[in-house]
């Protein structure tokens, strides 16, 4: 398993994703074992703009890897990509690169998938289909039967989310007992198998200030979250320890974090604001509940930095390293 390459998609071709792929491939201090699913001409043009020397080799699933350079599975763009200037005409090809990468991973040609940043607006406008994010799209393409969960990892934090990219006004209606149970279950299983953490300790936040304060500041804790946590505790038994709901403003205190392997939060900013304050630029996005390992960067397309040579690659390299670790752990857990 670990001898297989990782599939890498640069994401939005006008953003910094191509820079991250090329700069990593050109760094002699980093091992090979990456295959880019992208337009070779677009990568070559960006390499020239960056002044990066990388030899690109056309690659097909099952073919041996070259001894040097970057193997590329060619997925042509509809229009030449200009750094910093997104073009909706390339949205379909950007998704096609993801599709080909998923196919290669599911077929056993790659050990996992590392994705560069996408622009949800460009994809939605360019394909006339709503696009809420990588996690949901990959779950659909992979035919995942479970509930995919978005987790970010950085510093000493692992943060998973019950709801992801929703307007804040829509969050309470999106939180159901079944959804809380599915997220806790998926997170527990991933911590055990992919992260090799026996009997993980999971801390779950409430939705409202002070976790509802006994119903005085909201009823979601009493009516939805607490009953769901009691049900999942009974299901998991001794396999995992689930605590909550705890107030969101105390979940990230040192005392609480010492007693937790992960924190599950009810909505996007509740969990990711403290994580990014601690680890932005070096955190990793992980999709739990997929039939393959997928990691990604913790930042967006940064059009203003594309082709400038100033794109920091810390998060991308952390994503590569974590994907390899998770793939190895999953392989051992399934033997």
N, C-alpha and C positions, 0 to 999 in steps of 0.2 A: 504493500500500500504506500509506504512512504517514499518508494522510488519513483512513483508517478509524479508528473508535473502538476502544478497548480494552474487552473484556468484563471486568466486575468482579463477583465473588461475595462477599458479606460473610461467608459461612461460618455458623458457629453463631449463630443470631439472638439468643441470650441473652448472647453474649459481646461483646467489644469490636470485632468486625468491622464492624458497622453504624456504630459511632462513627468508625472510621477512614475509611470511605467518605464519610460525611456531612461530616466535618471537612475532608477533602481537597476535596470538591466545593464547600464554602463558602469556601475560601481563594482570594481573588482573585489571589494570586501564582502559583497553579498553573493551567496551561492546562486547557481542557476535554478533550473527546475520550474520556470515560468513559461506559460504559453499565452500570448496575447490574442484575443479574438477582436479583430479590428481591421480597418482599412490600411494596408501596408503603405500606400502612397501618402496617406494622411500622417502616419507615423514618421515616415521618412522626411516629409516636409517639416514637421515639428522638430525633429532631431536637428535638421539644418538650422532652423531658427534658434534653437537652444545652443548650438555648437557642441552637441553631444555625439560622440562616435559610437554607434551601435550598428552592427551588421544584422539585418533582418533576413530571416529564412522562412520561406513558405512551409507550412506544416499542415498535415492532415491527421485526424485521430488514428492512433495506432502506429503512426510512423515514429522512428527513433528520433530522439532529440539531438540537435547539433551539439558539438563539443563547446561551442562558444556562440556569442550573439544571442539574439532574441527570436525564437520561433513564433510565427504569426499564422493563425488561421484567418485567411482573407475574407472579410465581410465588407464589400465596397460601399462607400457612401454615395448618396445621390448627387451631392454637390461638394466641391472642395471645401474643406473645413478651414475657416479663418479664425485664428486665435482671438478670443474675446468677442466674437460676433456669431452667436448661435443662429442656426438656420433650421427652421421647422421641417424643411425638406429632408433633413438627415435623421429625423426622429425615428422613422420606421427602421432604418439601418442600425441605429443605436440599439433598438429593441431586438433586432435580428441577431446582433452580436451576442446579446444575453441569451437568446434562444439557443444558438449554436453552442455556447459555453455550457449551458445546462444539459444539453443533449450529450456532450462529451463527458461530463461528470457522471451522469446517470448511466452511461454506457461503460463506465469503468476506465476511461482513457485518462482522466484527471482525478486527483485525490480530493479536490474541493474547488471552491470558487471565491475569488477576491474581486470585488467590484469597485471601480472608481465612481466619483459622484455624478449624478444625473440632475437635470433640471426638470422638475415635475411640470412646470409651466410649458417648457419647450415640447416635452413629450405629449402633453395633453392637447396643446394647440396644433402640433404637427401631425398627430394621428387621429384627431377627433374622437378620442376615447379618454375617459377619466383615468388618471394615473396617480395613485396615492403614494406610491413608493416601491422600492425594490422588494421589500419583504412580501408584500401582498402579491406583486407580479410573479415573483419566483415561486411562491406557493402554488399559484394557479398553473404555471407552466410545468411544475414538477408533479402536479396532481397530488399535492400533500393532502392527506385525509384528516390531519389533526388541525391544531390552531397555531399558526406561526406566531412567534413572539419576538419582538424587537428588544434586544439587550445591548446596552453600551457598557464597555469596560475601560476603565482608566484609573490610574493611581491605585488606590486600594479599594475601589468601588466596582461593583457589578450592579447595574440597574436595569430591571426589566419593566415593561409597560403593559398595562391592561388596555389602554387606548393609545393610538399613535397620532396620526396627522389629521386631527379633527379641530374645527372651531371650538373654542372653549365653551360656547353656549350649548354645543351638542354633546359634550362629554357626559353629563349625568344620565341622559337617556341611553347612552351607549354602554353603560356599566350595568351588567346583569349578573345574577348569581352564576349562571352557567359559564359566562365569559371569565369571571374571576376564577372559577374552578379550573377551567381549561388552561388559563395562563399559569396558575400555580402548578398544575400537573406537568405541563410542558417544561416549565423552568426546572422543576425538581428532577425530571428525567434527564434533561440536558446536563445539569450539574453533576449527576451521578455518572452518566456514560461519557459525555464529551469532556467534561472538566475533571473527571476522576475524583470527585469529592464524595466520600461516603457519608450518608446521613446529613445532607446539607441543611443549614439553618437559614430559613427564609423569613424575612421581615416584610410584612405587607402594610402599606399605609392606608389611611382613610381618605375619603374624598374631601371632606369639609374641614375647616379650621378646628383644631382640638379633637379631630376624629368625630365631629358631630356633638361633642360634649353632652352625651346622654340624650340626644335628640333635640337639644335646644338650638343647635346650629345646623340642623339638617338630619334627615332620617335614613340616608343611604347606608350608613354604617349599621344601624340596627336592623333595617329591613332587608338589605341585600348582602353587604360584605361580611358581616359577622356570621350569618347562617351559612354562607358559601364556604367560609374558612373552616367552620366546624365540620362540614361535609367532607372537604378535602383532607382534613386531618384524619378522619376515620378511614378514608380510602388509602392514604399513604402509610398510615401506621407508623412503624419505626423507621421507615425508609427516609423520611425527612421530617424536620421540625419546623412548623409554621406558626409564627406569632403575628398577632395583629387583630383588628386594625389599630395602628399607632398613628399619632398625629404626624402630618407631613413635615412640620417644622422641628420635630425632635428626632425623626428617623435617621438623620444624618449626623447626629451628635456622636462623638467618639465612643461613648458608652454603648450606644445601640449598635454601632458598626463593629465593635469588638465581638459582639454576639451574633453576627449575621454573615453569611456567605454571599447573600445578595439581598437587595431591596427591590420589592415589586411596588411600583407606583401606579396611581390611577390614571394619570394623564401626562402628556409629553413634558411640559416644562417643570412639573412637580419633581420629576426624577432627573431630567437632563440638565437643568440649571445648576444644581450643585455638582454634578459630575463634570460638566464642562468648565466650571470655575476652577476645579482642581486639575483637570487633565486635558484641556482643549489643545488640539494639535498632536496629541499622542494617544488619544482614546481610539477604541475600535468598536464598530457596530457589528453585532453578531445576530444572525437570524436563527432562532431556536425552532425546532419542530419541523424542519425540512428533512427530506431523505438524504441530504448531503450537507457538508460543512460549507457555510457561506459567511465571509467576513467582509467588512468594508471600512472606509474611512469615516471619520466623525465630522466631516466638514462638507461644504458645498463645492460648487463648480469654480468659484473664484475667477470669473472671467477677466477681471482686471489684472490678474497675475499670470494668465496663460501666456506661455512662450517668453516670459520675462527672466526665467532662471531663478526666481525668488520664491517658488512654491516649496514650502517645507514638506519633506516627505516622511516625517516621523510617524504619522498615523498610518500611512500606507504600508510602511515597513513593519509596523507593529501588527497590522492586519495580516500580512503575509506570515509572519512568525507564529501568530496565534492560530491561523488556519492550519498550519502544519502540525502544531501541537494537538489541536482538536481532532484532526483527521487520524493521527496516530492513536489517540485515546479511544476514539470511536472504533477503530479497527480492533484494538485489544479487547474492548468491551463486547464485541460481537463474535469473538472467536469461540 
